[in-house]
């Protein structure tokens, strides 16, 4: 059986924003068709709310209308009550195959980091902005899938630290906020890794996929925590618990999902060794990707966004 798994950050996908939704829909629709995914992991899907009605993913419904994705099973992050989507930056999984279980995990295995502001006597816990969306999909056997969107390397707001939305009062304040952003990114990678460990404890040959916008490149700490390579753990007996980065199957000159002055690989698909052996190919659709830094200087917004999707194909004979 063929299986195609893709990840795509839709970047503040909403019916409101710098670009009208009608301009984005045809561009994004063509990309989704090219992906031809059986399982699609999305990030930054905003919700919409009509007067006196609960939030829905109406914009996403418009995007997939008339496509095979419209009939796919769906899992998404929800409000704390669990009744409707979060207002912004939802994680969504669309699957041709049945989704058996859905879970969202935030600070279940890794507690918030207590922090006292360096310029004051008080502080507050450092929490994740988004949970991990963890599902089990029936593809003939259980497929454990984690959809992730880790904290971007943008400094966390520090009390009294800013003079404007993007301007800091001091380098020290910015440095503290930048440090805390890294703490969030790495702590959530740790929580995802601990989830992976719990799956391996139950099934050492589990099929596991971690997909999403990790806001980190391959040699950075979050990727090392998630992949747990043997040369890092120093124990060959743990090799079967490491995850393989499928981006290595893409030629080096095409191995990027964001352009920001240079190509950056920030979006990833990592899989367990048992599943890596079944991978038949990987593609990153970045041929027409705009440079985010150039666009910011020119005041330009790309309807396609500034993240390229990645898709991996498997043969599950």
N, C-alpha and C positions, 0 to 999 in steps of 0.2 A: 504494500500500500504506500502510495506517495503521500507525504505530509510536508507542507510549506508553512513555516512559522516566520512572522515578520514583526518588526517593531518600528514605530513611527511616532515622533513627537510632532503633534499638529500645531503647536505653538499658539497658545491663547485662542483656541478654536471656539468662536462665539458668533452670535448674530450681531454683536456690536464690536467695534474696534476700529483701528486705523483704516482697514480695508473692508468694504462691504462684503457680506457673506456671499452674495451672488458672484463676486469676482473670484473668490477662493474655491467655490464648489466645483467648477469644471476642471480646474487645475488639479486639485486634490483628488477628484474623482478619477482622472486619468492615471494618477500615480497608484491609487488603490487597485485599479484594474491591472496595471502592470505587475503589481506584487502578486496577484493571483494567490492570495494567502488562504490557507485552511484555518489558521489561527493568527489573529492580528492583535498585537499588544499596542495600545495607544496611550499617549501621555498628553496632558494639558488640554483636556476636553472640558470646556466650561459648560455650565448648566444654564438654562433659561427659565424664567419665572413669569407667568402671566398673572395679572391682578387676581388676588384671592385664590390662587391655585399653587400647588406645590411645584418645586423645581422639576424640570425634565431635561432630557438631552435632545431637545427638539432640533437643534442645529445638526447634531450627528445623525439624527433620523433623516434629515434632508440630504445629507451627504451620501448616505448608503441607499436611499430610496431608488428602487429600480435596479439594484445590483444584487448579486448573490449574498453580499454581506447583510442585506436587510433581513434575511431569514435565518441568520446565524444565531446561535445561543449567545447570551450576553452576560457579562459580569462587570461590575463597576464599584468604585468607592462610593460610600454613602455618608450622610451626616451621622453624627454620633447616635442619633435615635435609630438610624438604619432604614428610614422610610423613603428617602429621596436623595438624589446626588448632592455632593458638596457644591458650593457656588462656583468655584474655579478649580482648574487643574485636577480634574478627575482622571483617574486611571481607568481604562476600559479594555476589556478583552472580548473580542468577537471570535466565536469558534464554530466551525462547521460541525464539529463533533460535540456530543453532549458534555456539558459542564456538570460534574457530579457534586462538587463542594466548592463553596466560596468563603473566603476568610480575608479580613483585613487586619493587619498586625501593626501596631505602633506602641512601642514601649512595653510589650508583653514580656520580652526576654532581656531587653536592655533598658534600664530605667533612665528617666531624664537626668541630665548632668546638672548637678547643683552648681550655680555660678554666682559669685559675688562680684558686682561691677567694680572694676579697679579704681574708679573715681568716686566710689560711694560706699556706704556701709551696708547697703541692701543689694539683693540680686533676685534672680528668678530662675526656675529650671529651664534648661535648654532643651526644647522639644522639637520633634520632627514636624515639618509642615504637612507632609502627606504620609499616609500609611503605606505598607506593602500590600499589594493586592495578590493574594495567593489562592490559586484554584487547582483542582484536580480534574483533568479532562479524560474522558474515556476514548482512547484511540485503539481499542482492542486490549489494552492494558492501561493502568493508570499513568498519566503524564502529569507530573507536578510542575506547575508553571508559576513563577513569581514575576509580576510586572512591577518594575521599579522606576522611580524618578527621584534620584538623590538630590540633595540641596546643591544649588549652583554655587560656584566660588565667588559669590557676592557678599560683601560684609554684612553681618547681622546688625540691625539698628542698636545702637548703644545710647542710653539716656543722655540727652544733651550733646550727643556727639556730632550732629549734623547741622549744617546751615541751610540745607535744601534737600530735595529728594535724592540727589546724586552727589552732593557736596559735603565733605567732612570738615569739622572744625579743627581737627588735629590729626596728625599721622598716628599718634598713639591710640586715639579713639578708633580710627579706621583699622589699625592693626588688631585691636581687641576684637572688633566685629568680624574681621576676616578669619581670625583664629577660630572663633565660635562657629563660623560657617563650615570650616573644615571638621570641627568636632561633630557637627550634625551629620555631615556626609559620611564620615568614617563610622560613627556610631550606628547609623542605619544600615550600612554595609555589614557591620558586625551582627545586627539583629537578623538580617537576611541569611548570613552564614550560619547562625545558630538554628534557624529554621531548616536549612539544608541538612545540618547535622542530625536533626531530629528525624528527617526523612530517611537518611542513610542508616540510622539506628534501627529503623523498622525494616528497611529493604536495602541491602548493600548494592544491589544491581538496579536501583531505581532510575527511571527516566526523569531527569530534572532539567528544566530550562529556566534561566534567569535572563530576562530581556528588558530593555528599556534605556532611558536616558540616565546614565550614571554620572554625568558631569565630571568625568575623570578619564584620563588616558590609561593605557595598559600598564605602564610602569608606576602608576600612582597607587597610594595606599588602599583606596576602596576596592580597586580591582584585585590587588594582592589578597585582601581579606576574603573576597568572594571566591576567587579561583583557588586559593590555598595550594600553590604549586609545591611539589615535593622538595625542590631546592630551598624553599622557604621553611617548610615544616621540619626538614632534615630527617624525615622518617619514611623510608620506602613503603612501610606497612600502611601508610595513610594515602598512598598514591591513588587508590581507587576512589577516594573522596575528593580529589581535586576536580575542578571544572575546566573544561577546554574552552578557550576563546575562539569562536569560529571566524572572527575577522582575519585570523592568520591565513585563511584560505583565499583571501582576496589579495591580488597583486599589490605590492607595497605602494605603488604610485596611485592606487585607487582606494587606499585604506584610510578613508576619512569620512565623517558624517557631518562635519561643520567646517566652513571656511571662515577663519578670523585672522586675516593676514597670512595664515598658512592653514594647511589641512589639519584638522583635529579629529581624533576618533573618540567621540564622547558617548555614542550610542552603541550598545553591545548586545550580543547574544552569546551567553555562556551555557554550556551543557555538560551533563555528567558524562563520564567516560563511556558508559554503556550506550548512551545515545550518540556520542561523538563518532563512534564506529559506524553509525548508520547515516552520517551526513554525506550527501552527494554533491553539494555545491552551495556557495554563498555569494550573494550579490549586494552591493551598495549602490543605490540609484542616485549617484551624485554628479552625473555628467553635466547637468544644468544648474547646479547648486550655486546660489549667489554668495558673495563674500559679505558676511554680516558687518564687518568693520567698514567696508566701503559703503554699504547701504546706509549705515548710521550717519556717516559723514555727508552723504548725499540726501538724507531725509527720505530714503526709499524703502518701501515695504514690499516684499515679494509675496504674491498670493500663495506660493508653494511653501512659504516659511523658510527657515534657515537651518533646518535639520534634514538630512537625507535618510530615507528609510533603509533598513537592512532586512534581507530575507534569506533564510536558510532552508534548503531542501533536504529531506530525509527519505530513505526507503525502509519501511518498517515491515520487511518480509517476515 
